[in-house]
């Protein structure tokens, strides 16, 4: 069964963004997080964003959050989440 996914963006620079994919109602391991990130990168590549940075998030509160991605990006996403600066939208990856 596919987990329910949502996504949002965090500004990295004025011209680039970090894409955040949040996993709901499921626990994933590192390999599954890598698969989700790769599928999101493929989707973004079809839109013309070749070097997109993707962070996968799992968990519901400050104590149970787990972020998968590059250290710089995960720190930016964590700060944005704690400041409620991410607007989440439904995501379906084919």
C-alpha positions in Angstrom: 0.0 0.0 0.0 1.3 3.4 -0.9 1.6 5.9 1.9 -0.2 9.2 1.7 2.2 11.9 0.5 2.1 15.7 0.6 4.7 18.2 -0.6 5.8 21.7 -0.1 8.8 24.0 -0.9 11.4 25.9 1.1 13.3 28.7 -0.6 17.0 27.9 -0.9 18.0 31.0 -3.0 15.8 33.5 -4.8 15.9 31.2 -7.9 15.9 27.7 -6.4 13.9 25.7 -3.9 14.2 22.7 -1.7 11.3 20.3 -2.3 9.9 18.6 0.8 7.9 15.3 0.6 6.0 14.3 3.8 5.0 10.7 4.4 1.8 10.2 6.3 0.3 7.1 7.9 3.4 4.9 7.3 6.9 4.4 8.6 9.6 4.1 6.0 13.3 3.2 6.0 16.2 4.8 4.3 15.8 2.8 1.1 12.1 3.8 0.8 13.0 7.4 1.5 15.6 7.3 -1.3 13.0 5.8 -3.7 10.5 8.5 -2.9 13.1 11.2 -3.4 14.2 9.7 -6.7 10.6 9.5 -8.0 10.1 13.2 -6.9 13.3 14.2 -8.8 12.1 12.4 -11.9 8.8 14.3 -11.7 10.7 17.6 -11.3 13.0 16.7 -14.2 10.0 16.3 -16.4 9.1 19.9 -15.5 12.6 21.1 -16.4 14.2 21.2 -12.9 17.2 19.0 -13.4 19.2 19.5 -10.1 16.3 19.6 -7.6 17.0 19.1 -3.9 14.5 16.8 -2.2 14.0 16.1 1.5 11.7 13.3 2.7 10.0 13.9 6.1 8.3 11.4 8.3 6.7 11.9 11.8 4.1 14.1 13.3 5.6 16.2 16.1 9.0 17.8 17.1 10.1 14.6 18.9 9.3 12.1 16.2 10.4 13.9 13.0 12.9 12.1 10.8 14.3 13.9 7.8 16.1 12.2 4.9 18.3 14.3 2.6 21.4 16.5 2.5 22.4 18.0 5.9 22.1 21.7 4.7 18.6 21.0 3.2 17.3 19.1 6.2 18.4 21.9 8.6 16.6 24.5 6.4 13.5 22.3 6.2 13.4 21.6 10.0 13.6 25.4 10.6 10.8 26.1 8.2 8.6 23.3 9.7 9.1 24.7 13.2 8.1 28.2 12.0 5.1 26.8 10.1 6.5 28.2 6.8 5.6 25.3 4.6 2.2 25.0 2.8 1.5 21.3 2.2 -0.3 20.1 -1.0 -1.3 16.5 -1.9 1.2 14.5 -4.0 0.8 11.4 -6.2 3.9 9.9 -7.6 3.4 7.5 -10.5 
